Structures are given as structure tokens and as C-alpha cells.
């Protein structure tokens, strides 16, 4: 029996915000994987090491969490006023599929630095020193992200003193602008509030009727009040991720919320849509100790938020969910806004399991519809390894 050798694909392993992923230039992928479809999905799953019934991704680049089971494809953009197109694939850990239904806000911070280093941004647009402004087309949701990437001596600056809770070491700050972040999801008609309400009564069999703010901004997100589901908003990962009953409850809530948002037509479709929508719960400020041991005082934050990603409580906060938090906080009457004290605001600092994060958004009411022109957030990014990733050929 003949055994095919592994193939080598140029790749870069990067951290962006509190996530890690394998980055590719579209042109470097095998020809069959340069188009969406089964060949691309199979390749990326094999790169990451999925599906893995052991849940460890030992035979791939993944690290067995939703934050580290990620892939990114970047190409020069043919769209006017954009430098690159960015496509994000969330690879399931134990199931055989790649979810293309949303963006990763954390890895968005690494797209600009990667694109500059990979020669995908016109040299004339990149200063030797200062900030390079990279216009990114986020292909999953059809939105523009503007990244401000620091440059020093003609190279992307990666080291610095910007600290991000959830990331151990400081690095250079990358400022992100998520333009018109209300996500145009299939079935949701592009509405920021697909049900037409800022707060809904969401009926969840076996759980009850819950107050919920369901919003499309950054990523479709279902916000709940922590106290309505028996939590305080100060919980860390183990409190929820070790509780199978709680995880099942959140998945049931997510399925019924997705149905109300028009993201799925039947409840059973949620099984193949792990990445979206997200579920999060909010509470008024309270003191707690973050997962790093760092104390977070009630006076340090405007509210508390905990969010689930890929069926587990996130160790910090997804970047796209942070955009949803900032957007909802800016709109008077949402559960997020009320937890933060209500009223008008253009920024919010919230507590998450790893510490705190500040996010801003500019919202206005136009012709009876809420419009958010952009959301603002700072992250950091750096290259962890670059070269080739090796993948067994599919025989």
C-alpha cells in the first residue's frame, strides 16, 4: 500500500487579542481549497486536528478550546477602498464541520499585522514609522473593519506596554474600528434588533420565560439578566463549564433565541451552527477576583458580563461579543444598558472572567431604527510562529 507524503502549506500562527489561530494567504492554499466547500473545510479541520473525539486536538494546531480552534484566510481585496478580504473559520473541536457564520473580533486584531507582513497591503499605504491604517473587508458578515497597526523601522511593531486582561504579557496596541457593526445575518434581514424590540420575553421550555435583549452587532448575541438564570455575574469558567446541566440550559436558550432572531428555521439546525449566536448574561457591578488572581472592584466597572462560546463559558470575552456589549450599552433600555445604570453612553467598561475591558460605540435613533456607525476597541497581536504547516494528503 502506497503512503502519500504530507503537503506543506505556508502559514503563520498568531495570537490576536485573547485568541490564537492559523493564518493563510488565500493564494498559498491548495487549489481545491481556494474556493469555499468540502475540500477547504477538510483541509482546515486537518490542520487544526478536528474532529477529535478525545477533545484534545493533539494531532493538529488547535489547543482544545474555542479560543484556539480557529483559522483565517486573507487575500488582497478587489473591493474599492479596502486593502484585504478576511475570512474566519471556527473549527469545531469534536465534530466534523467549520462554522463560517460569524467573525472573530479578537483575531481581527491580527489581520492587519498579518496582511502587512505577508505583502498583501500596498507598500505605499504602509508608513515606515507611525500607524498603518488597514481597511479590512470581513467576508463572513460583509462588514468593514479598520485596523490601526503600529509600525517601527518599516516593520509591524509587536512589542509594547499595552496590557489586555486575558493575555499574560504586554504587547503593542492595535486599535480597531468596527464600522456599521450591525450584522446582516441570513434570515434576520440585517436588523440590529431582529424581533423589533430592545427587550423580549423569550420562552424557553424547561427553563421559563426570560427577559432577553437579542441584537445583531459584531455578532448575533442573546443577552440575559444573570439573576434570572441563577447567577451573579461574577462567575469564572469552572463554575459553569463543570456543570453539564448549566451548559445544556444555555444551549437550549441559544437554540430558542436563534429561532426568534431568524437565524435558524428549525431548532435542530442549531447543532451545525455552533459559532452564532452567542449567549451572555449581565449584572450590575460587584467585586470579584479574576481568574489570574487580580481583584476587580465594583467601582472599576460599569457592569459585569459573562459570555459563552462554542458551548463553554469564555475565559475572557470574545471581541465580537464585546462589540455587541458596547453597542447594546449605548442604546437606552437594553438589558446591557440597564445593567450599566441606564441612560446615554458612548463607552462602557465591563468585568469578565479574566479582568476588565473597555469598548465604545456611537449609536443614534434614525427614522425609528437604531443605527450604530462604529464600535471601537483596542487589542494586541503578535506572530507566534511562521513557516509551513504540514497536512497529510487526502488520499
Secondary structure, 3 states (H helix, E strand, C coil): CCCCCEEEEEEEEEEECCEEEEEEEHHHCCHHHHCCCHHHHHHHHHHHCCCCCCCCCCCCCCCCCCCCCEEEEEEECCCCCCCEEEEEEEECCCCCCEECCCCCHHHHHHHHHHHHHCCCCCHHHCCCCEEEEEEEEECCCCEEEEEEEEEECCEECCCCCECCCCCCCCECEEEEEEECCCCCCCCCCCCCCCCCCCCEEEEECCCEEEEEEEEECCCEEEEEEHHHHCCCCCCCHHHHHCCHHHHHHHHHHHHHHHHHHCCCCCHHHHHHCCCCCEEEEEECCCCEECCCCCEECHHHCCEEEEEEECCEECCCCCHHHHHHHHHHHCCCCCHHHHHCCCCCCCEEEEEECCEEEEEEEEEEEECCEEEEEEEEEEEEEEEEEEEEEEEECCC
